[in-house]
Amino acid sequence: MKRSEINTLLRQAKALFREHRFALPPFAEWTPEHWQGLGAEADEISHCGLGWDLTDFGGGDFHRTGLLLFTGRISESCKKAGLQDSLRAKCGHAMANCSSGT
C-alpha cells in the first residue's frame, strides 16, 4: 500500500472521529517525520502500543479485508510499569480517562 493511500485513510478516520466529537490525543496528528525527530519522549507511547494501526492481515486487499484503528487506552502492563502518569502529562487531557477504563 502506498503512503499516499495510508494518509488518505488516516484523514478519513480523523474526520470521522471529529464528526462524532471524539477527541484524539495530540500524538494522533504526529506525522512519520515528526515521530522520527522524537527521542525518548515518544518511547512510552510506542511501548504501550498507542496510536494508529492499519493492516490488511497480509492479504494485500485493505479495502476488502483491512482494518484501521486508533489505540488510545493505556494497557494494564503500562499502568503497572508506572507509565500512566507520564503519558497523561505528555499527551494532555485527552488521555485523562485512560485510567478509568473508558
C-alpha positions as a printed NumPy array, in Angstrom:
array([[  0.   ,   0.   ,   0.   ],
       [  1.329,   3.422,  -0.902],
       [  1.94 ,   6.041,   1.775],
       [ -0.491,   8.352,  -0.031],
       [ -3.24 ,   5.735,   0.392],
       [ -2.439,   5.388,   4.083],
       [ -2.522,   9.168,   4.5  ],
       [ -5.932,   9.307,   2.804],
       [ -7.309,   6.619,   5.115],
       [ -5.933,   8.414,   8.177],
       [ -7.506,  11.709,   7.068],
       [-10.859,   9.951,   6.6  ],
       [-10.622,   8.307,  10.027],
       [ -9.727,  11.61 ,  11.719],
       [-12.686,  13.268,  10.006],
       [-14.969,  10.506,  11.283],
       [-13.696,  10.979,  14.838],
       [-14.26 ,  14.758,  14.558],
       [-17.745,  14.22 ,  13.128],
       [-18.638,  12.161,  16.201],
       [-16.911,  14.66 ,  18.508],
       [-14.405,  12.128,  19.737],
       [-11.191,  13.891,  20.768],
       [ -7.955,  12.123,  19.956],
       [ -4.746,  12.815,  21.873],
       [ -2.188,  15.108,  20.219],
       [  0.05 ,  12.25 ,  19.093],
       [ -2.74 ,  11.119,  16.747],
       [ -1.71 ,  14.013,  14.5  ],
       [  2.032,  13.344,  14.52 ],
       [  3.45 ,  12.627,  11.07 ],
       [  6.042,   9.907,  10.413],
       [  8.612,  12.684,  10.091],
       [  7.614,  14.084,  13.486],
       [  7.947,  10.635,  15.073],
       [ 11.429,  10.22 ,  13.569],
       [ 12.519,  13.503,  15.116],
       [ 11.48 ,  12.475,  18.622],
       [ 13.692,  10.837,  21.159],
       [ 12.949,   9.06 ,  24.393],
       [  9.828,  11.177,  24.976],
       [  7.994,   9.005,  22.431],
       [  9.257,   5.659,  23.726],
       [  6.425,   5.267,  26.223],
       [  3.759,   5.835,  23.58 ],
       [  5.369,   3.215,  21.364],
       [  5.987,   0.804,  24.271],
       [  2.324,   0.933,  25.257],
       [  1.203,   0.278,  21.678],
       [ -0.735,   3.518,  21.401],
       [ -1.58 ,   5.182,  18.106],
       [ -2.755,   4.213,  14.652],
       [ -2.803,   0.632,  13.383],
       [ -3.526,  -0.238,   9.771],
       [ -3.443,  -3.787,   8.437],
       [ -4.732,  -5.926,   5.607],
       [ -3.787,  -9.059,   7.587],
       [ -1.259,  -9.948,   4.887],
       [ -3.932, -10.357,   2.244],
       [ -2.945,  -7.41 ,   0.087],
       [ -6.507,  -6.082,  -0.176],
       [ -7.073,  -3.481,   2.526],
       [-10.385,  -2.249,   1.117],
       [-11.843,  -5.743,   1.29 ],
       [-10.312,  -7.177,   4.454],
       [ -8.374,  -4.361,   6.123],
       [ -8.711,  -2.676,   9.46 ],
       [ -7.799,   0.83 ,  10.635],
       [ -7.979,   1.639,  14.329],
       [ -6.615,   4.027,  16.91 ],
       [ -5.434,   2.681,  20.254],
       [ -5.711,   5.366,  22.876],
       [ -6.132,   3.399,  26.081],
       [ -3.274,   2.518,  28.364],
       [ -2.898,  -1.209,  28.922],
       [ -2.657,  -2.816,  32.347],
       [  1.03 ,  -3.592,  31.771],
       [  1.73 ,   0.099,  31.14 ],
       [ -0.158,   1.049,  34.286],
       [  1.874,  -1.462,  36.282],
       [  5.098,  -0.14 ,  34.785],
       [  4.182,   3.33 ,  36.073],
       [  3.834,   4.883,  32.631],
       [  0.272,   6.132,  33.026],
       [  1.026,   9.461,  34.739],
       [  3.933,  10.193,  32.443],
       [  1.81 ,   9.567,  29.338],
       [ -1.022,  11.693,  30.678],
       [  1.395,  14.573,  31.242],
       [  2.807,  14.248,  27.717],
       [ -0.431,  13.676,  25.861],
       [ -2.723,  16.088,  27.642],
       [ -6.279,  15.918,  28.882],
       [ -7.427,  13.629,  26.046],
       [ -5.781,  10.771,  27.932],
       [ -7.446,  11.655,  31.241],
       [ -9.996,   8.834,  31.071],
       [ -7.469,   6.112,  30.321],
       [ -7.106,   5.053,  33.932],
       [-10.847,   4.667,  34.369],
       [-11.149,   2.139,  31.564],
       [-13.281,   4.363,  29.336]])
